[in-house]
Amino acid sequence: MNRLDKLSFLSPSQPTIPANKKKLDKDRASLKKSCQQFEAIFIQSMFKSMRKTLPDGGLFKKDNAHAIYQDMFDAEIANEISTKQSMGLADQMYRQMEKYLSDSEKK
């Protein structure tokens, strides 16, 4: 074992990432998540509008508990669609707003 092997712990194993790059990556991740959440809200709104077009009726009486459950179910389905099977709205919004995010870092 030579002297350089003993000092190898002094050299970084990975290159250091500048603070601006870390902040930009964090901002991009936050923007992507926000766009997905917006798409989920939009999809949930679409579900609510579609349900209004259905006639009332069925086997069970619809009360407040049913309405709350239906809203929670629609919200969860909308979240799953926006994260796993996107309609493209979140991606388009992300691409549009990412330009402004990187421009603000240059100033």
N, C-alpha and C positions, 0 to 999 in steps of 0.2 A: 504494500500500500504506500503510495507516494504522498507527498505533501499536498498536492492538488485534490486528491480524493478526500482528504480530511476537511478541506475547506469548501467542499461542494455545497454544503448547507448554506453558504453565504450567497450563492447565486440563486436567483428566484427560479423556481421550476416552471412557473407560468409567467408570461409577460403581464405586467401590471396594466390595468385598464384605467385610463384617465377618468377623473370624477365626472366630467361632462358627458362622457360616453355612457357611464353607469346611469346618470340621471336621464339621459335621452332614452336608454333602453327601458328604464322604469316608466317613463312618461308614455312611451309607445305601448307598453303592456297595459298601462292604465287606460289609455285611449281605446285600445282594442276591446278591453272588458266593458268600457262604457258604451261603445258602439253595439256590442252584443246585447247589453242590457236594454238599450233603446229598441233594438230589433225585437226583443222579447216582449216589451211593452206594446209595440206596434202589433205584433202577432196576437197578443192577448186581446187587444182592442178589436181586432178582426174577428176573433172567436166570439166575443161578446156581441158584436153586430150580427154575425151569422146566426147566433142563437135567438136573437130577437125576431128573426124571420120565421122561426118554427112556430107552428100553432101550439097553444097550450093543450095539455091533455096527457094521457098516459095512465099507468097503473097506480102511481103514487101521487098524493097531494104534494104540491110544491110549496114549501114554507121557507122561512129565513135560513134554516140550517141547510136546506138543499141549495139555496142560492149561494151561501158562503162556501160550501163544499165545491160547487160548480166553479166559482171564481178561483178558488185555490187550485183546483185541478187544471183549469185553463192556464193559470200562471205557471204551473210546473211544466206542463206540456210545451208552452211557449218558450220557457227557458231551455228545455231540451232541444227544441227545434233550432233555436238561435245559436246554440253552442255546437251541436253535432251535425245538424243538417240545415245549414243556413240558407235563407232565401236569397242572400246576396246583398241585402240592404246594409248590413253591418260592414261587410267588406268594402262596399262602395263608399260608405261614410268614412271608414278608416283611411282609405286611399285619398279621399278629398281633404281630410283634416290633417293628415300626416305631413303634407307639404308645409302647412303653417307651423307645425310643431318643429320641424327641422330648421325652418327659416328663423324662428325665434331664438334658436340656439346659436345661430351665426352672428346675431347682433350683439 
